Amino acid sequence: ISQRAFIGGLAKDVTTSDMEGRFKSFGQIKDVYLAKDVDGACRGFGYVTLDTTRKEWQKCVTLFNGAKWKGNVMKIEEANKDWQTK
């Protein structure tokens, strides 16, 4: 399945490489997007699109949702389906 995930609670210094490293064990990464401020720092959220299995996706959510990373508590959930229309 192709799964787009909303990732919240990210630290300002998180990079796309950090995100790729964090999620690559759960499937093939197709896309990483980080919302950035005018200075190029992470605004605290982003999206990852993975080609994965339902089992691996559930493992990812169970492991990372509510987990601490770089001093912040992460939130992971399936991205809204309407993200493509905006």
PyMOL Python script that loads the backbone (N, CA, C, O; Angstrom):
from pymol import cmd

cmd.read_pdbstr("""\
ATOM      1  N   ILE A   1       0.843  -1.186   0.000  1.00  0.00           N
ATOM      2  CA  ILE A   1       0.000   0.000   0.000  1.00  0.00           C
ATOM      3  C   ILE A   1       0.882   1.241   0.000  1.00  0.00           C
ATOM      4  O   ILE A   1       1.998   1.221   0.518  1.00  0.00           O
ATOM      5  N   SER A   2       0.382   2.295  -0.572  1.00  0.00           N
ATOM      6  CA  SER A   2       1.058   3.581  -0.489  1.00  0.00           C
ATOM      7  C   SER A   2       0.384   4.346   0.641  1.00  0.00           C
ATOM      8  O   SER A   2      -0.823   4.584   0.606  1.00  0.00           O
ATOM      9  N   GLN A   3       1.166   4.729   1.637  1.00  0.00           N
ATOM     10  CA  GLN A   3       0.615   5.361   2.838  1.00  0.00           C
ATOM     11  C   GLN A   3       1.245   6.730   3.046  1.00  0.00           C
ATOM     12  O   GLN A   3       2.466   6.840   3.158  1.00  0.00           O
ATOM     13  N   ARG A   4       0.430   7.766   3.097  1.00  0.00           N
ATOM     14  CA  ARG A   4       0.922   9.111   3.392  1.00  0.00           C
ATOM     15  C   ARG A   4       0.614   9.387   4.849  1.00  0.00           C
ATOM     16  O   ARG A   4      -0.532   9.278   5.284  1.00  0.00           O
ATOM     17  N   ALA A   5       1.646   9.747   5.605  1.00  0.00           N
ATOM     18  CA  ALA A   5       1.513   9.959   7.042  1.00  0.00           C
ATOM     19  C   ALA A   5       1.786  11.403   7.412  1.00  0.00           C
ATOM     20  O   ALA A   5       2.731  12.017   6.918  1.00  0.00           O
ATOM     21  N   PHE A   6       0.952  11.936   8.284  1.00  0.00           N
ATOM     22  CA  PHE A   6       1.201  13.235   8.909  1.00  0.00           C
ATOM     23  C   PHE A   6       2.090  12.977  10.116  1.00  0.00           C
ATOM     24  O   PHE A   6       1.799  12.104  10.934  1.00  0.00           O
ATOM     25  N   ILE A   7       3.178  13.742  10.225  1.00  0.00           N
ATOM     26  CA  ILE A   7       4.092  13.622  11.356  1.00  0.00           C
ATOM     27  C   ILE A   7       4.131  14.972  12.055  1.00  0.00           C
ATOM     28  O   ILE A   7       4.580  15.958  11.471  1.00  0.00           O
ATOM     29  N   GLY A   8       3.668  15.027  13.297  1.00  0.00           N
ATOM     30  CA  GLY A   8       3.674  16.263  14.069  1.00  0.00           C
ATOM     31  C   GLY A   8       4.625  16.158  15.241  1.00  0.00           C
ATOM     32  O   GLY A   8       5.140  15.083  15.547  1.00  0.00           O
ATOM     33  N   GLY A   9       4.851  17.279  15.890  1.00  0.00           N
ATOM     34  CA  GLY A   9       5.719  17.313  17.064  1.00  0.00           C
ATOM     35  C   GLY A   9       7.193  17.234  16.722  1.00  0.00           C
ATOM     36  O   GLY A   9       7.987  16.739  17.522  1.00  0.00           O
ATOM     37  N   LEU A  10       7.571  17.715  15.548  1.00  0.00           N
ATOM     38  CA  LEU A  10       8.969  17.647  15.133  1.00  0.00           C
ATOM     39  C   LEU A  10       9.768  18.830  15.675  1.00  0.00           C
ATOM     40  O   LEU A  10       9.248  19.937  15.805  1.00  0.00           O
ATOM     41  N   ALA A  11      11.028  18.580  15.985  1.00  0.00           N
ATOM     42  CA  ALA A  11      11.925  19.635  16.454  1.00  0.00           C
ATOM     43  C   ALA A  11      12.313  20.544  15.286  1.00  0.00           C
ATOM     44  O   ALA A  11      12.238  20.137  14.127  1.00  0.00           O
ATOM     45  N   LYS A  12      12.723  21.767  15.594  1.00  0.00           N
ATOM     46  CA  LYS A  12      13.087  22.745  14.567  1.00  0.00           C
ATOM     47  C   LYS A  12      14.254  22.294  13.697  1.00  0.00           C
ATOM     48  O   LYS A  12      14.358  22.695  12.538  1.00  0.00           O
ATOM     49  N   ASP A  13      15.141  21.452  14.262  1.00  0.00           N
ATOM     50  CA  ASP A  13      16.343  21.056  13.521  1.00  0.00           C
ATOM     51  C   ASP A  13      16.195  19.745  12.739  1.00  0.00           C
ATOM     52  O   ASP A  13      17.184  19.242  12.206  1.00  0.00           O
ATOM     53  N   VAL A  14      14.991  19.184  12.660  1.00  0.00           N
ATOM     54  CA  VAL A  14      14.766  17.956  11.895  1.00  0.00           C
ATOM     55  C   VAL A  14      14.915  18.264  10.400  1.00  0.00           C
ATOM     56  O   VAL A  14      14.429  19.286   9.915  1.00  0.00           O
ATOM     57  N   THR A  15      15.595  17.364   9.680  1.00  0.00           N
ATOM     58  CA  THR A  15      15.798  17.515   8.237  1.00  0.00           C
ATOM     59  C   THR A  15      15.090  16.382   7.485  1.00  0.00           C
ATOM     60  O   THR A  15      14.638  15.410   8.092  1.00  0.00           O
ATOM     61  N   THR A  16      15.002  16.519   6.175  1.00  0.00           N
ATOM     62  CA  THR A  16      14.412  15.451   5.378  1.00  0.00           C
ATOM     63  C   THR A  16      15.249  14.177   5.497  1.00  0.00           C
ATOM     64  O   THR A  16      14.698  13.076   5.493  1.00  0.00           O
ATOM     65  N   SER A  17      16.559  14.312   5.602  1.00  0.00           N
ATOM     66  CA  SER A  17      17.429  13.137   5.786  1.00  0.00           C
ATOM     67  C   SER A  17      17.126  12.442   7.110  1.00  0.00           C
ATOM     68  O   SER A  17      17.111  11.214   7.179  1.00  0.00           O
ATOM     69  N   ASP A  18      16.885  13.223   8.154  1.00  0.00           N
ATOM     70  CA  ASP A  18      16.500  12.643   9.452  1.00  0.00           C
ATOM     71  C   ASP A  18      15.213  11.835   9.305  1.00  0.00           C
ATOM     72  O   ASP A  18      15.102  10.723   9.822  1.00  0.00           O
ATOM     73  N   MET A  19      14.251  12.404   8.599  1.00  0.00           N
ATOM     74  CA  MET A  19      12.957  11.736   8.412  1.00  0.00           C
ATOM     75  C   MET A  19      13.130  10.443   7.614  1.00  0.00           C
ATOM     76  O   MET A  19      12.552   9.413   7.961  1.00  0.00           O
ATOM     77  N   GLU A  20      13.918  10.501   6.558  1.00  0.00           N
ATOM     78  CA  GLU A  20      14.167   9.304   5.757  1.00  0.00           C
ATOM     79  C   GLU A  20      14.803   8.218   6.611  1.00  0.00           C
ATOM     80  O   GLU A  20      14.398   7.058   6.545  1.00  0.00           O
ATOM     81  N   GLY A  21      15.791   8.584   7.408  1.00  0.00           N
ATOM     82  CA  GLY A  21      16.452   7.623   8.276  1.00  0.00           C
ATOM     83  C   GLY A  21      15.517   7.024   9.310  1.00  0.00           C
ATOM     84  O   GLY A  21      15.633   5.848   9.655  1.00  0.00           O
ATOM     85  N   ARG A  22      14.608   7.821   9.793  1.00  0.00           N
ATOM     86  CA  ARG A  22      13.671   7.387  10.825  1.00  0.00           C
ATOM     87  C   ARG A  22      12.628   6.406  10.293  1.00  0.00           C
ATOM     88  O   ARG A  22      12.211   5.502  11.017  1.00  0.00           O
ATOM     89  N   PHE A  23      12.204   6.571   9.046  1.00  0.00           N
ATOM     90  CA  PHE A  23      11.080   5.800   8.524  1.00  0.00           C
ATOM     91  C   PHE A  23      11.445   4.737   7.488  1.00  0.00           C
ATOM     92  O   PHE A  23      10.583   3.941   7.116  1.00  0.00           O
ATOM     93  N   LYS A  24      12.678   4.693   7.015  1.00  0.00           N
ATOM     94  CA  LYS A  24      13.025   3.780   5.927  1.00  0.00           C
ATOM     95  C   LYS A  24      12.882   2.304   6.281  1.00  0.00           C
ATOM     96  O   LYS A  24      12.712   1.478   5.384  1.00  0.00           O
ATOM     97  N   SER A  25      12.946   1.953   7.542  1.00  0.00           N
ATOM     98  CA  SER A  25      12.828   0.542   7.918  1.00  0.00           C
ATOM     99  C   SER A  25      11.384   0.025   7.816  1.00  0.00           C
ATOM    100  O   SER A  25      11.146  -1.173   7.969  1.00  0.00           O
ATOM    101  N   PHE A  26      10.426   0.919   7.558  1.00  0.00           N
ATOM    102  CA  PHE A  26       9.022   0.520   7.482  1.00  0.00           C
ATOM    103  C   PHE A  26       8.499   0.416   6.057  1.00  0.00           C
ATOM    104  O   PHE A  26       7.332   0.089   5.845  1.00  0.00           O
ATOM    105  N   GLY A  27       9.346   0.689   5.091  1.00  0.00           N
ATOM    106  CA  GLY A  27       8.942   0.589   3.692  1.00  0.00           C
ATOM    107  C   GLY A  27       9.786   1.499   2.829  1.00  0.00           C
ATOM    108  O   GLY A  27      10.688   2.179   3.318  1.00  0.00           O
ATOM    109  N   GLN A  28       9.488   1.506   1.547  1.00  0.00           N
ATOM    110  CA  GLN A  28      10.216   2.352   0.615  1.00  0.00           C
ATOM    111  C   GLN A  28       9.663   3.774   0.674  1.00  0.00           C
ATOM    112  O   GLN A  28       8.468   3.993   0.480  1.00  0.00           O
ATOM    113  N   ILE A  29      10.529   4.720   0.938  1.00  0.00           N
ATOM    114  CA  ILE A  29      10.101   6.121   1.037  1.00  0.00           C
ATOM    115  C   ILE A  29       9.930   6.690  -0.367  1.00  0.00           C
ATOM    116  O   ILE A  29      10.845   6.656  -1.189  1.00  0.00           O
ATOM    117  N   LYS A  30       8.736   7.212  -0.614  1.00  0.00           N
ATOM    118  CA  LYS A  30       8.427   7.811  -1.905  1.00  0.00           C
ATOM    119  C   LYS A  30       8.562   9.330  -1.868  1.00  0.00           C
ATOM    120  O   LYS A  30       8.920   9.953  -2.868  1.00  0.00           O
ATOM    121  N   ASP A  31       8.270   9.926  -0.703  1.00  0.00           N
ATOM    122  CA  ASP A  31       8.285  11.386  -0.616  1.00  0.00           C
ATOM    123  C   ASP A  31       8.399  11.808   0.846  1.00  0.00           C
ATOM    124  O   ASP A  31       7.817  11.184   1.733  1.00  0.00           O
ATOM    125  N   VAL A  32       9.154  12.869   1.079  1.00  0.00           N
ATOM    126  CA  VAL A  32       9.233  13.486   2.406  1.00  0.00           C
ATOM    127  C   VAL A  32       9.029  14.981   2.221  1.00  0.00           C
ATOM    128  O   VAL A  32       9.683  15.606   1.387  1.00  0.00           O
ATOM    129  N   TYR A  33       8.119  15.548   3.000  1.00  0.00           N
ATOM    130  CA  TYR A  33       7.878  16.989   2.969  1.00  0.00           C
ATOM    131  C   TYR A  33       7.925  17.513   4.394  1.00  0.00           C
ATOM    132  O   TYR A  33       7.237  16.999   5.276  1.00  0.00           O
ATOM    133  N   LEU A  34       8.740  18.539   4.616  1.00  0.00           N
ATOM    134  CA  LEU A  34       8.775  19.225   5.906  1.00  0.00           C
ATOM    135  C   LEU A  34       8.283  20.645   5.710  1.00  0.00           C
ATOM    136  O   LEU A  34       8.744  21.337   4.802  1.00  0.00           O
ATOM    137  N   ALA A  35       7.359  21.089   6.542  1.00  0.00           N
ATOM    138  CA  ALA A  35       6.925  22.486   6.533  1.00  0.00           C
ATOM    139  C   ALA A  35       8.044  23.294   7.179  1.00  0.00           C
ATOM    140  O   ALA A  35       8.496  22.976   8.279  1.00  0.00           O
ATOM    141  N   LYS A  36       8.489  24.349   6.479  1.00  0.00           N
ATOM    142  CA  LYS A  36       9.614  25.157   6.980  1.00  0.00           C
ATOM    143  C   LYS A  36       9.226  26.615   7.110  1.00  0.00           C
ATOM    144  O   LYS A  36       8.368  27.121   6.386  1.00  0.00           O
ATOM    145  N   ASP A  37       9.884  27.281   8.056  1.00  0.00           N
ATOM    146  CA  ASP A  37       9.652  28.712   8.223  1.00  0.00           C
ATOM    147  C   ASP A  37      10.565  29.494   7.269  1.00  0.00           C
ATOM    148  O   ASP A  37      11.300  28.894   6.485  1.00  0.00           O
ATOM    149  N   VAL A  38      10.518  30.816   7.335  1.00  0.00           N
ATOM    150  CA  VAL A  38      11.298  31.650   6.415  1.00  0.00           C
ATOM    151  C   VAL A  38      12.808  31.464   6.587  1.00  0.00           C
ATOM    152  O   VAL A  38      13.576  31.753   5.669  1.00  0.00           O
ATOM    153  N   ASP A  39      13.229  30.990   7.740  1.00  0.00           N
ATOM    154  CA  ASP A  39      14.647  30.750   7.986  1.00  0.00           C
ATOM    155  C   ASP A  39      15.085  29.339   7.594  1.00  0.00           C
ATOM    156  O   ASP A  39      16.258  28.993   7.728  1.00  0.00           O
ATOM    157  N   GLY A  40      14.149  28.530   7.111  1.00  0.00           N
ATOM    158  CA  GLY A  40      14.465  27.173   6.691  1.00  0.00           C
ATOM    159  C   GLY A  40      14.398  26.127   7.792  1.00  0.00           C
ATOM    160  O   GLY A  40      14.762  24.972   7.574  1.00  0.00           O
ATOM    161  N   ALA A  41      13.936  26.525   8.978  1.00  0.00           N
ATOM    162  CA  ALA A  41      13.803  25.582  10.091  1.00  0.00           C
ATOM    163  C   ALA A  41      12.440  24.887  10.018  1.00  0.00           C
ATOM    164  O   ALA A  41      11.459  25.460   9.545  1.00  0.00           O
ATOM    165  N   CYS A  42      12.405  23.668  10.486  1.00  0.00           N
ATOM    166  CA  CYS A  42      11.156  22.902  10.500  1.00  0.00           C
ATOM    167  C   CYS A  42      10.112  23.609  11.363  1.00  0.00           C
ATOM    168  O   CYS A  42      10.422  24.071  12.462  1.00  0.00           O
ATOM    169  N   ARG A  43       8.888  23.694  10.872  1.00  0.00           N
ATOM    170  CA  ARG A  43       7.795  24.329  11.613  1.00  0.00           C
ATOM    171  C   ARG A  43       7.099  23.370  12.573  1.00  0.00           C
ATOM    172  O   ARG A  43       6.108  23.739  13.203  1.00  0.00           O
ATOM    173  N   GLY A  44       7.607  22.143  12.690  1.00  0.00           N
ATOM    174  CA  GLY A  44       7.046  21.223  13.665  1.00  0.00           C
ATOM    175  C   GLY A  44       6.211  20.098  13.086  1.00  0.00           C
ATOM    176  O   GLY A  44       5.717  19.248  13.827  1.00  0.00           O
ATOM    177  N   PHE A  45       6.044  20.081  11.748  1.00  0.00           N
ATOM    178  CA  PHE A  45       5.288  18.994  11.150  1.00  0.00           C
ATOM    179  C   PHE A  45       5.761  18.733   9.731  1.00  0.00           C
ATOM    180  O   PHE A  45       6.448  19.547   9.115  1.00  0.00           O
ATOM    181  N   GLY A  46       5.368  17.571   9.237  1.00  0.00           N
ATOM    182  CA  GLY A  46       5.710  17.192   7.874  1.00  0.00           C
ATOM    183  C   GLY A  46       4.910  15.970   7.463  1.00  0.00           C
ATOM    184  O   GLY A  46       4.027  15.513   8.188  1.00  0.00           O
ATOM    185  N   TYR A  47       5.234  15.449   6.288  1.00  0.00           N
ATOM    186  CA  TYR A  47       4.548  14.288   5.736  1.00  0.00           C
ATOM    187  C   TYR A  47       5.572  13.324   5.154  1.00  0.00           C
ATOM    188  O   TYR A  47       6.587  13.737   4.593  1.00  0.00           O
ATOM    189  N   VAL A  48       5.291  12.042   5.295  1.00  0.00           N
ATOM    190  CA  VAL A  48       6.108  10.994   4.686  1.00  0.00           C
ATOM    191  C   VAL A  48       5.163  10.081   3.913  1.00  0.00           C
ATOM    192  O   VAL A  48       4.121   9.672   4.426  1.00  0.00           O
ATOM    193  N   THR A  49       5.537   9.766   2.675  1.00  0.00           N
ATOM    194  CA  THR A  49       4.788   8.800   1.881  1.00  0.00           C
ATOM    195  C   THR A  49       5.630   7.543   1.746  1.00  0.00           C
ATOM    196  O   THR A  49       6.767   7.592   1.275  1.00  0.00           O
ATOM    197  N   LEU A  50       5.062   6.412   2.165  1.00  0.00           N
ATOM    198  CA  LEU A  50       5.753   5.124   2.156  1.00  0.00           C
ATOM    199  C   LEU A  50       4.999   4.111   1.307  1.00  0.00           C
ATOM    200  O   LEU A  50       3.769   4.066   1.320  1.00  0.00           O
ATOM    201  N   ASP A  51       5.751   3.299   0.570  1.00  0.00           N
ATOM    202  CA  ASP A  51       5.191   2.070   0.008  1.00  0.00           C
ATOM    203  C   ASP A  51       5.484   0.999   1.039  1.00  0.00           C
ATOM    204  O   ASP A  51       6.644   0.664   1.279  1.00  0.00           O
ATOM    205  N   THR A  52       4.437   0.458   1.651  1.00  0.00           N
ATOM    206  CA  THR A  52       4.610  -0.438   2.781  1.00  0.00           C
ATOM    207  C   THR A  52       3.466  -1.445   2.843  1.00  0.00           C
ATOM    208  O   THR A  52       2.590  -1.455   1.978  1.00  0.00           O
ATOM    209  N   THR A  53       3.480  -2.274   3.852  1.00  0.00           N
ATOM    210  CA  THR A  53       2.365  -3.193   4.093  1.00  0.00           C
ATOM    211  C   THR A  53       1.551  -2.641   5.262  1.00  0.00           C
ATOM    212  O   THR A  53       2.041  -1.808   6.024  1.00  0.00           O
ATOM    213  N   ARG A  54       0.325  -3.097   5.400  1.00  0.00           N
ATOM    214  CA  ARG A  54      -0.497  -2.644   6.532  1.00  0.00           C
ATOM    215  C   ARG A  54       0.167  -2.995   7.860  1.00  0.00           C
ATOM    216  O   ARG A  54       0.135  -2.211   8.809  1.00  0.00           O
ATOM    217  N   LYS A  55       0.767  -4.178   7.916  1.00  0.00           N
ATOM    218  CA  LYS A  55       1.435  -4.622   9.143  1.00  0.00           C
ATOM    219  C   LYS A  55       2.597  -3.696   9.504  1.00  0.00           C
ATOM    220  O   LYS A  55       2.738  -3.307  10.664  1.00  0.00           O
ATOM    221  N   GLU A  56       3.428  -3.340   8.525  1.00  0.00           N
ATOM    222  CA  GLU A  56       4.567  -2.443   8.781  1.00  0.00           C
ATOM    223  C   GLU A  56       4.075  -1.039   9.147  1.00  0.00           C
ATOM    224  O   GLU A  56       4.659  -0.376  10.004  1.00  0.00           O
ATOM    225  N   TRP A  57       3.001  -0.593   8.495  1.00  0.00           N
ATOM    226  CA  TRP A  57       2.434   0.726   8.812  1.00  0.00           C
ATOM    227  C   TRP A  57       1.964   0.756  10.261  1.00  0.00           C
ATOM    228  O   TRP A  57       2.241   1.718  10.977  1.00  0.00           O
ATOM    229  N   GLN A  58       1.260  -0.280  10.703  1.00  0.00           N
ATOM    230  CA  GLN A  58       0.789  -0.348  12.080  1.00  0.00           C
ATOM    231  C   GLN A  58       1.959  -0.378  13.062  1.00  0.00           C
ATOM    232  O   GLN A  58       1.900   0.238  14.127  1.00  0.00           O
ATOM    233  N   LYS A  59       3.015  -1.094  12.700  1.00  0.00           N
ATOM    234  CA  LYS A  59       4.215  -1.144  13.538  1.00  0.00           C
ATOM    235  C   LYS A  59       4.827   0.253  13.688  1.00  0.00           C
ATOM    236  O   LYS A  59       5.235   0.650  14.779  1.00  0.00           O
ATOM    237  N   CYS A  60       4.881   0.979  12.587  1.00  0.00           N
ATOM    238  CA  CYS A  60       5.430   2.340  12.575  1.00  0.00           C
ATOM    239  C   CYS A  60       4.631   3.261  13.497  1.00  0.00           C
ATOM    240  O   CYS A  60       5.202   3.986  14.312  1.00  0.00           O
ATOM    241  N   VAL A  61       3.308   3.224  13.360  1.00  0.00           N
ATOM    242  CA  VAL A  61       2.438   4.075  14.181  1.00  0.00           C
ATOM    243  C   VAL A  61       2.577   3.702  15.657  1.00  0.00           C
ATOM    244  O   VAL A  61       2.697   4.580  16.512  1.00  0.00           O
ATOM    245  N   THR A  62       2.561   2.415  15.952  1.00  0.00           N
ATOM    246  CA  THR A  62       2.666   1.950  17.334  1.00  0.00           C
ATOM    247  C   THR A  62       3.991   2.379  17.964  1.00  0.00           C
ATOM    248  O   THR A  62       4.033   2.797  19.121  1.00  0.00           O
ATOM    249  N   LEU A  63       5.065   2.270  17.194  1.00  0.00           N
ATOM    250  CA  LEU A  63       6.386   2.598  17.715  1.00  0.00           C
ATOM    251  C   LEU A  63       6.604   4.100  17.899  1.00  0.00           C
ATOM    252  O   LEU A  63       7.150   4.529  18.915  1.00  0.00           O
ATOM    253  N   PHE A  64       6.182   4.891  16.925  1.00  0.00           N
ATOM    254  CA  PHE A  64       6.528   6.312  16.921  1.00  0.00           C
ATOM    255  C   PHE A  64       5.462   7.264  17.465  1.00  0.00           C
ATOM    256  O   PHE A  64       5.813   8.341  17.946  1.00  0.00           O
ATOM    257  N   ASN A  65       4.188   6.914  17.408  1.00  0.00           N
ATOM    258  CA  ASN A  65       3.157   7.827  17.898  1.00  0.00           C
ATOM    259  C   ASN A  65       3.294   7.977  19.412  1.00  0.00           C
ATOM    260  O   ASN A  65       3.153   7.006  20.156  1.00  0.00           O
ATOM    261  N   GLY A  66       3.566   9.187  19.856  1.00  0.00           N
ATOM    262  CA  GLY A  66       3.758   9.459  21.279  1.00  0.00           C
ATOM    263  C   GLY A  66       5.187   9.271  21.753  1.00  0.00           C
ATOM    264  O   GLY A  66       5.485   9.487  22.927  1.00  0.00           O
ATOM    265  N   ALA A  67       6.082   8.867  20.843  1.00  0.00           N
ATOM    266  CA  ALA A  67       7.487   8.661  21.212  1.00  0.00           C
ATOM    267  C   ALA A  67       8.244   9.991  21.201  1.00  0.00           C
ATOM    268  O   ALA A  67       7.896  10.908  20.457  1.00  0.00           O
ATOM    269  N   LYS A  68       9.273  10.080  22.026  1.00  0.00           N
ATOM    270  CA  LYS A  68      10.111  11.284  22.050  1.00  0.00           C
ATOM    271  C   LYS A  68      11.189  11.173  20.982  1.00  0.00           C
ATOM    272  O   LYS A  68      11.796  10.119  20.791  1.00  0.00           O
ATOM    273  N   TRP A  69      11.412  12.292  20.288  1.00  0.00           N
ATOM    274  CA  TRP A  69      12.476  12.376  19.294  1.00  0.00           C
ATOM    275  C   TRP A  69      13.015  13.792  19.316  1.00  0.00           C
ATOM    276  O   TRP A  69      12.272  14.748  19.094  1.00  0.00           O
ATOM    277  N   LYS A  70      14.290  13.930  19.580  1.00  0.00           N
ATOM    278  CA  LYS A  70      14.966  15.236  19.651  1.00  0.00           C
ATOM    279  C   LYS A  70      14.269  16.165  20.637  1.00  0.00           C
ATOM    280  O   LYS A  70      14.174  17.370  20.405  1.00  0.00           O
ATOM    281  N   GLY A  71      13.782  15.597  21.737  1.00  0.00           N
ATOM    282  CA  GLY A  71      13.176  16.388  22.798  1.00  0.00           C
ATOM    283  C   GLY A  71      11.698  16.685  22.638  1.00  0.00           C
ATOM    284  O   GLY A  71      11.092  17.273  23.534  1.00  0.00           O
ATOM    285  N   ASN A  72      11.104  16.297  21.529  1.00  0.00           N
ATOM    286  CA  ASN A  72       9.675  16.544  21.293  1.00  0.00           C
ATOM    287  C   ASN A  72       8.913  15.228  21.229  1.00  0.00           C
ATOM    288  O   ASN A  72       9.501  14.180  20.962  1.00  0.00           O
ATOM    289  N   VAL A  73       7.613  15.278  21.473  1.00  0.00           N
ATOM    290  CA  VAL A  73       6.767  14.092  21.385  1.00  0.00           C
ATOM    291  C   VAL A  73       6.122  14.062  19.999  1.00  0.00           C
ATOM    292  O   VAL A  73       5.413  14.989  19.607  1.00  0.00           O
ATOM    293  N   MET A  74       6.384  12.982  19.271  1.00  0.00           N
ATOM    294  CA  MET A  74       5.883  12.842  17.907  1.00  0.00           C
ATOM    295  C   MET A  74       4.419  12.412  17.888  1.00  0.00           C
ATOM    296  O   MET A  74       3.939  11.715  18.782  1.00  0.00           O
ATOM    297  N   LYS A  75       3.734  12.849  16.846  1.00  0.00           N
ATOM    298  CA  LYS A  75       2.358  12.411  16.580  1.00  0.00           C
ATOM    299  C   LYS A  75       2.343  11.895  15.145  1.00  0.00           C
ATOM    300  O   LYS A  75       2.761  12.597  14.225  1.00  0.00           O
ATOM    301  N   ILE A  76       1.865  10.679  14.956  1.00  0.00           N
ATOM    302  CA  ILE A  76       1.800  10.096  13.622  1.00  0.00           C
ATOM    303  C   ILE A  76       0.379   9.613  13.371  1.00  0.00           C
ATOM    304  O   ILE A  76      -0.221   8.926  14.197  1.00  0.00           O
ATOM    305  N   GLU A  77      -0.137   9.988  12.219  1.00  0.00           N
ATOM    306  CA  GLU A  77      -1.462   9.513  11.818  1.00  0.00           C
ATOM    307  C   GLU A  77      -1.546   9.523  10.303  1.00  0.00           C
ATOM    308  O   GLU A  77      -0.752  10.173   9.623  1.00  0.00           O
ATOM    309  N   GLU A  78      -2.515   8.798   9.792  1.00  0.00           N
ATOM    310  CA  GLU A  78      -2.735   8.791   8.349  1.00  0.00           C
ATOM    311  C   GLU A  78      -3.122  10.197   7.907  1.00  0.00           C
ATOM    312  O   GLU A  78      -3.988  10.831   8.508  1.00  0.00           O
ATOM    313  N   ALA A  79      -2.470  10.677   6.849  1.00  0.00           N
ATOM    314  CA  ALA A  79      -2.770  12.013   6.349  1.00  0.00           C
ATOM    315  C   ALA A  79      -4.177  12.045   5.767  1.00  0.00           C
ATOM    316  O   ALA A  79      -4.663  11.048   5.233  1.00  0.00           O
ATOM    317  N   ASN A  80      -4.822  13.194   5.874  1.00  0.00           N
ATOM    318  CA  ASN A  80      -6.156  13.364   5.277  1.00  0.00           C
ATOM    319  C   ASN A  80      -6.085  13.095   3.789  1.00  0.00           C
ATOM    320  O   ASN A  80      -5.116  13.468   3.128  1.00  0.00           O
ATOM    321  N   LYS A  81      -7.096  12.457   3.272  1.00  0.00           N
ATOM    322  CA  LYS A  81      -7.123  12.110   1.847  1.00  0.00           C
ATOM    323  C   LYS A  81      -7.236  13.355   0.953  1.00  0.00           C
ATOM    324  O   LYS A  81      -6.881  13.296  -0.224  1.00  0.00           O
ATOM    325  N   ASP A  82      -7.715  14.455   1.482  1.00  0.00           N
ATOM    326  CA  ASP A  82      -7.899  15.648   0.667  1.00  0.00           C
ATOM    327  C   ASP A  82      -6.625  16.458   0.458  1.00  0.00           C
ATOM    328  O   ASP A  82      -6.685  17.530  -0.144  1.00  0.00           O
ATOM    329  N   TRP A  83      -5.481  15.988   0.930  1.00  0.00           N
ATOM    330  CA  TRP A  83      -4.238  16.734   0.773  1.00  0.00           C
ATOM    331  C   TRP A  83      -3.884  16.953  -0.699  1.00  0.00           C
ATOM    332  O   TRP A  83      -3.216  17.932  -1.031  1.00  0.00           O
ATOM    333  N   GLN A  84      -4.322  16.054  -1.586  1.00  0.00           N
ATOM    334  CA  GLN A  84      -4.004  16.181  -2.997  1.00  0.00           C
ATOM    335  C   GLN A  84      -4.798  17.283  -3.680  1.00  0.00           C
ATOM    336  O   GLN A  84      -4.371  17.804  -4.710  1.00  0.00           O
ATOM    337  N   THR A  85      -5.924  17.639  -3.131  1.00  0.00           N
ATOM    338  CA  THR A  85      -6.780  18.621  -3.773  1.00  0.00           C
ATOM    339  C   THR A  85      -6.489  20.047  -3.342  1.00  0.00           C
ATOM    340  O   THR A  85      -7.075  20.990  -3.874  1.00  0.00           O
ATOM    341  N   LYS A  86      -5.595  20.210  -2.389  1.00  0.00           N
ATOM    342  CA  LYS A  86      -5.300  21.565  -1.885  1.00  0.00           C
ATOM    343  C   LYS A  86      -4.111  22.163  -2.614  1.00  0.00           C
ATOM    344  O   LYS A  86      -3.716  23.294  -2.328  1.00  0.00           O
TER     345      LYS A  86
END
""", "prot")
cmd.dss("prot")
cmd.show_as("cartoon", "prot")
cmd.util.cbc("prot")
cmd.orient("prot")
